[in-house]
Amino acid sequence: MSCAPQSMTMKILIERVYLAPRAGLACHVLVDRFWPRGLRKGAVRIDLWRKDLAPSDDLRRWFAHDPAKWDEFKRRYHQELSQKSEAVSQLIAECGGRDVILLYSAHDQQHNQALALKEYLERSRVRV
């Protein structure tokens, strides 16, 4: 019987930044381009702020959290992310093999960049 560690898929969760952080050793990553309104830096658990992985300003403005544009937003955002493979790899390296909690500030829990980024990472079969 081998005791060698096996390659595992990283667990990726999403959470609104305004909620109390989950306990545990997960890497908390803010993926908003701008700092969340009403929060002081240091008042919330954030291990990394990766605004470079947020949607471009043009895409963010176009989307404007309109659920009718969700599928097209995801397609365009995933296309942007595919051009940032080094940044995506760096995120994985910075989290050091821990599970990842992608933090976002949008009100809409069904249509936000953290959910689209999670889907992209899972489809890309990101490995630890």
C-alpha positions as CSV (number, residue, x, y, z in Angstrom):
1,M,0.0,0.0,0.0
2,S,1.5,3.3,-1.1
3,C,1.6,6.3,1.3
4,A,2.5,8.8,-1.5
5,P,0.1,11.8,-1.7
6,Q,-2.4,11.7,-4.5
7,S,-3.2,14.6,-6.8
8,M,-6.5,16.2,-5.7
9,T,-8.8,18.7,-7.3
10,M,-8.9,21.9,-5.3
11,K,-12.2,22.7,-3.7
12,I,-13.5,26.1,-4.9
13,L,-16.2,27.9,-3.0
14,I,-17.8,31.4,-3.4
15,E,-18.9,33.7,-0.7
16,R,-20.1,37.3,-0.4
17,V,-17.3,39.3,1.2
18,Y,-19.8,41.0,3.6
19,L,-20.6,37.6,5.3
20,A,-18.5,36.3,8.2
21,P,-15.6,34.2,6.9
22,R,-15.8,30.4,7.0
23,A,-13.6,28.7,9.5
24,G,-10.7,26.6,8.3
25,L,-7.5,27.0,6.3
26,A,-9.0,28.0,3.0
27,C,-7.4,30.8,1.0
28,H,-9.8,33.8,0.9
29,V,-9.4,35.6,-2.4
30,L,-11.2,38.8,-3.3
31,V,-11.9,38.9,-7.0
32,D,-13.5,42.4,-7.3
33,R,-11.7,45.1,-9.3
34,F,-12.7,47.7,-6.6
35,W,-12.5,47.4,-2.8
36,P,-16.0,46.6,-1.4
37,R,-18.0,49.6,-0.3
38,G,-18.3,50.1,3.5
39,L,-15.5,47.7,4.4
40,R,-12.3,48.8,6.0
41,K,-9.2,47.0,5.0
42,G,-8.2,44.7,7.8
43,A,-11.9,44.3,9.0
44,V,-12.4,41.3,6.8
45,R,-10.4,38.1,6.2
46,I,-8.8,38.4,2.8
47,D,-5.6,36.5,2.0
48,L,-5.3,37.8,-1.5
49,W,-6.9,40.6,-3.6
50,R,-6.6,39.5,-7.2
51,K,-8.3,42.4,-9.1
52,D,-6.3,41.3,-12.2
53,L,-8.7,38.3,-12.4
54,A,-11.8,40.5,-12.2
55,P,-13.7,41.2,-15.5
56,S,-12.4,44.2,-17.5
57,D,-14.0,47.5,-16.9
58,D,-15.7,47.4,-20.3
59,L,-17.1,43.9,-19.7
60,R,-18.2,44.8,-16.1
61,R,-20.0,48.0,-17.4
62,W,-21.6,46.1,-20.3
63,F,-22.9,43.3,-18.0
64,A,-24.2,45.7,-15.3
65,H,-25.5,42.6,-13.4
66,D,-28.3,42.1,-16.0
67,P,-29.4,38.4,-15.7
68,A,-30.5,38.5,-19.3
69,K,-26.8,39.0,-20.3
70,W,-25.4,36.3,-18.0
71,D,-24.6,33.6,-20.5
72,E,-22.8,36.1,-22.8
73,F,-21.0,37.7,-19.9
74,K,-19.7,34.3,-18.9
75,R,-18.5,33.6,-22.4
76,R,-16.7,36.9,-22.7
77,Y,-15.3,36.7,-19.2
78,H,-14.0,33.2,-19.8
79,Q,-12.4,34.4,-23.0
80,E,-10.6,37.2,-21.0
81,L,-9.5,34.6,-18.4
82,S,-8.0,32.4,-21.1
83,Q,-5.7,35.3,-22.0
84,K,-4.6,35.4,-18.3
85,S,-3.4,31.9,-17.8
86,E,-0.3,33.1,-16.0
87,A,-2.4,35.0,-13.5
88,V,-4.7,32.0,-13.0
89,S,-1.7,29.7,-12.4
90,Q,-0.3,32.3,-10.0
91,L,-3.5,32.3,-8.0
92,I,-3.3,28.6,-7.6
93,A,0.4,28.8,-6.5
94,E,-0.3,31.6,-4.0
95,C,-3.0,29.5,-2.3
96,G,-0.5,26.8,-1.7
97,G,-2.7,23.8,-2.3
98,R,-5.4,25.0,0.1
99,D,-9.1,25.1,-0.8
100,V,-10.1,28.5,-2.3
101,I,-13.0,30.8,-1.3
102,L,-13.6,33.4,-4.0
103,L,-15.0,36.5,-2.4
104,Y,-17.2,39.0,-4.2
105,S,-19.3,42.1,-3.2
106,A,-22.2,42.0,-5.7
107,H,-25.7,41.7,-4.4
108,D,-26.7,39.1,-7.0
109,Q,-25.7,35.6,-5.7
110,Q,-26.6,33.9,-9.0
111,H,-24.9,36.2,-11.5
112,N,-21.5,37.5,-10.4
113,Q,-17.9,37.2,-11.5
114,A,-16.9,34.9,-8.6
115,L,-19.4,32.3,-9.8
116,A,-18.2,32.7,-13.4
117,L,-14.6,32.4,-12.3
118,K,-15.3,29.3,-10.2
119,E,-16.9,27.7,-13.3
120,Y,-13.9,28.6,-15.4
121,L,-11.4,27.2,-12.9
122,E,-13.4,24.0,-12.6
123,R,-13.8,23.6,-16.3
124,S,-10.0,24.2,-16.7
125,R,-9.5,21.3,-14.3
126,V,-7.2,23.2,-12.1
127,R,-5.2,20.8,-10.0
128,V,-3.3,21.2,-6.8
